[in-house]
Amino acid sequence: MSRQSPAFVKIAGVRTNFTIPDVHSIAIGGGSLVRTHENQARIGPDSVGARLAREGIYFGGQTLTTTDLVMSNERTDKLVPPGIKAAGVLEIRKALEEAIDLAKTKPGPVRAILVGGGSIIVGDEITGVGELIRPRHLEVANAVGAAIGKISGTVDTVVVPAAENPSIDTQIEAAKALAADRCVAAGGNKDTLEVVEIEMIPISYVTNGATRLVVRVVADLSDGHEDLEEEDPTVLETFSKSLDSDSYINEVDSKASSCDTVKQVDVESYRPRIEGDLWFLSETDLQFLQDGTGVLGVGSCGDAYPSYVACVHALSRGKNITIRRQDTLPDDAVVVIAGFMGSPTVYLERIPGMHEVTDAVRAVLKTANTASFDAMIPNEIGGMNAFEALLAAQHFGKSTLDTDCVARAYPFLWQTVRCLQHVPLVPAAAADGAGDPKVFAATKDNLETEELMRDACTDLGSLAGICVKPLDGIEARSLPRNSFSLAWSIGRSIALSRSKKTDPVTMLLKEQNGVLLFRGKITSVTRHVAKGFTRGSVLLSPFAEDGAQSDGRTVSNASLFVEFENENLSAVLRRQGREDQVLAVCPDLICFLDIANGAPLGISDYKFGLRVSVVALRAPPIWATEKGLEMGGPQAFGLDVEYKPVGTEAYEAPKSVWEMFVDR
């Protein structure tokens, strides 16, 4: 059986969060069309399909297919030149080698199994394959797959926590039972029932805690259910006519290559484009930043992918997105702080546009009687906020400074390095992009500013672009060092391990002095949305085949309980008959990484069955001070635990890309 796909998978080039088998497909088969030019051959992506036995040259037809490249008779020997055969077979081999390399999870030769009638087009030598297996009856693999398919039963309902209603756990159990009954009624064997999905999705914009509950149960097909349904003769007649049709799409306007691939970048040798004090971002840099800001976002800040796509689109239109070295601004420079606030769950259905942030920036500049500004920084480096600052700065023709206000992500606006020094947040503004931002010129203190801004955000649909009081060049130099450079380094580490087919977690923890807390499968998630926050918890169990963690700690009877409030707050190891053990707590950074590819996950991505590694990175020293812990430690979130930093290594300040590639 195929392994489960990562949390995010592309289907026809579209990024989705579907739970599907991890399958990499290319458009090559026994009926794929072969196009020739001089002595070169191009394979597919279109095919004669079921008409192969009538239209292929080998079978007496006039269409050159991949089967004609490898099957020999009087017609193919006469009509297909040897050079075309060799070129076509080479094209097939190259496409397969690339596909196999993308699917590999570790370096070295792999064992490959060829099934299906179309496998006759594959030769006996494939680079990267140590053993090539062609099992008996390989030509009927599709039929075997259909025969062992499972029956499912699903419940999709809305549950509301209330005194007169059963508890959420009781409603989940009832949904499981109903899904199982539906599965059995559809032909499932009740002795093989298995719950494969439990998903709870908070319903945004309501205040009663309503949650969408989805439960899916599967089972093997029961004996005697194979012929329950009569075949519809109308459908059979229509299908037969389609097979008899002589028409199929032969003309391809786009590139007729074996598969759609993105040019691979040599991660190890890649160097960012740096000119003086400016770092000009490329698509590769943005890819690194997407993963890096996800790690620093510790589960929150919204999915950066839509904002990443917007940045890539800006680059494709010839725009420059630049990051400026932190300490190069003059003392009297004006620096704007911008980003988003709201519930991460809402980000899933409301993709941010450009006007939310730009409207908020203009409103604050007007209130502060400031005509212009010199640079921009994100209110926090995590996830979407970092990318939205890059986009907004590019829109205004400015650069983003290599810093932020937090050096991680926190749910409250007042949880910043600036507020540790009692700097007021006002004037501040929140905007939904509709042209009517809510502005706050003066407040009693930063706590009141937070309350007013949060209420405004809730009124605007639990998602708003924000801008707070600008700062000068002197204060900008006192903020966390090299935030974007740190995110870039983390993302590069993950990308490098992917390219080498090694474990991303191992390399990340080595480079960032982090700690692996747990590896396992998510078995329960609870969430609710209120006042612009997503609060809840997630429970993980160890893999059945893996009871030991990388540090040698056996946790086969243990579970990991993680609480979050927009960001992951604490990770507690629970073992039967023993006291709970706090493995990590804020301000240290707790992050979930997809075990398939090391991609960081946000709290909105947590779902039943997802296989993850939970890691912790040590917080910057400023958050471990007495003031820092008071503002961003366990007690700030009502957690009755003592902060103990993770790991034994001292915190290492991040280097800038200038230090890594220019100042050496």
C-alpha angles and dihedrals in degrees: 000000000000118000117250117272121249118270088269124039133172118235113190087343094307117119112233137169095222120143103234138140112286097251126157111204132196127186099247127117143135092284099045113134118246118212120195134205118178102314097336130098132206121198124219142268087184124057143195087232114183091004091071093104090056105033105033115102092235090059096046101273131117103238120101110227136170090259089062089058094062105026117078130206136129093285098049092043089054101039104033115063116223090240092058091048092052093045092049094048089049091051090051091049093050092050092050093047091053092047092049091049091052091050096048117108098194137025124266135052118323136206112250127196119204118207136161130056091273091064089087088083091066118092127219097256122067121164110240094025117108097181129022115200125195106185125205115273090018090152093069097049092120091056091049090051091051091049094055095044117127132238118233139202123196138195118195112178145137121251126194122199108228138143092251094047127078115262119274090251090053091050091050091053090048090051090050091052093048092048089050091051091050091049092052091045089054091055104277122148107245091211092063100044115145131178107227102168137033114166128173115191118185112230109236125226095028126103102204096078094250112176133190110233120200120183125177125189125186135191141171117272112270119237111262097030097091096093102032094118124061115227113250106238090206091059092046091050092050091048092049091052091051090053091051093051115114093207126095134149107273103159117079118191096189128062109301097217129147093255140349107260136171117231107261119236122216096237095191095055097035115119126191119241107253123176114180109303094346129088111202108210121225128193088262090054089050091051090053091047092050092062095035096052088046090060092046089047089067093211101321146068093087129273108308094204099091090048090045089054090050090053091049089050090052090052090049089057091056097259121144120230109194139183119205126216107260102233099046100085120103118248094253095049118129115230122189123211116210143159141112136295129194144077115327088217091063091056088070093068103025111056107202118244129204100261098067093069098032092051090051092048093051091048093053093045090051092048091048091048090237118144099198145350138224106219143355135226131189118250085235134004096230123115120303095008092068092051094044090055089051091050095047093047090051090049090056092043093247137120129247117236119238092248144065137200100258114025087226132018131287130178098232127069092224093057094093137112088248092057090050084067091047094249109161120242095216139132086057137155140196122201139179095200095255093112100258109093120185109237128199112195099175138008138173094251142329092278090060090046089054092050094049093044091047091051089049091049091051091050089051092056101278092290128083142155111240141195126186135191112318120237136210131244093265093057091042090061090054094058125096112304125249099345096165091044089054092050090048091052092050092048092047090052091054092045092048092053091049091052091050093044091237131131109284092206094059094053094042094052092047094052096041100036090241134157131232107229102178145343117207152098127294109244102171138019129182124186138167131178122223135154093351095311133107109214129181148094142261130212124206132192126198120256113271090234095044118055096157128075125218092262091057095256111142112222103163090131095037137093134198119231117198124186122201140185103186084312131047107267109178141003117208126186112219121198126177112256094008136089119268114262121214105221097178139353136180137310082045111083115253114192137177116219124193105247091216098061110355095252113157115243130215125218090257089059096057110112140156115285097015111142112222147164115225114209136177130210124195116257121241111271094251090068092051093059121100091259092043094052091046090055102033108014131097096283091056087068098038094258112149097212135104120248114243116172116241122245131011100256120099118249113268118210111235120252122231121240086248090059091045098048111012112031097047 
